[in-house]
């Protein structure tokens, strides 16, 4: 595992968004990176990541990039690649980064399955911080009291229990990219961090990201499958 940084912001809030249910974490963090005009300040590299990068607007998109929004002192960790099987290592890297930067808190963005989310997805929260809990309830979010959380966010809830931690969960009725659920989680994050996000272009932009990210994720999954086939061919 290798963490590379060109800048070291002091005491930022860290927001992580990785592929999960409905790709909510990836879509929402992607939108915020562009909307808040974040700059690339580093990356996280692991040998287990498939040898694949995306190109967007003639620029290489990091499989696990680290971005910075100076205006709000937020560090985003944005993942676009398949992470199944390395979730614990990713959380170790995020926690190491949080310690290095003396981060105030880590916020995870995640989708959660629901059979009733098609019309108006709800957003729930979990936190181990009393101050954050008061603020989250004040902006109208409900606490998650029951549920099964998988992926990077699930690993964060376990390994990051000794670090100020907030998880936001947006309901989604599909495992396909869900821009509507991503829009709701951005709205919740906006209220919590007072980002003053312009919601008018939100859903339209999220739908564009949805299509792009689905293509990237499909290519990522195919790359991992091809890599596995090549490894098998080496031993017979």
Buried (B, 14 or more C-beta within 10 A) or exposed (E): EEBEBEEBBEEBBBBBBBBBBBBBBBBBBBBBBEBBEBEBBBBBBBEEBBEBBBEEEEEEBBBBBBBBBEEBBBBBBBBBBBBEEBBBBBBBBBBEBBEEBEBBBBBBBBBBBBEEBEEEBBBBBBBBBEEBBEBBEEBEBEEBEEEEBEBBBBBBBEBBEEBBBBBBBBBBBBEEBBBBBBBBBBBBBBBBBEBEBEEEEBBEBBBBBBEBBBEBBEBBBEBBEEEEEEEEEEEE
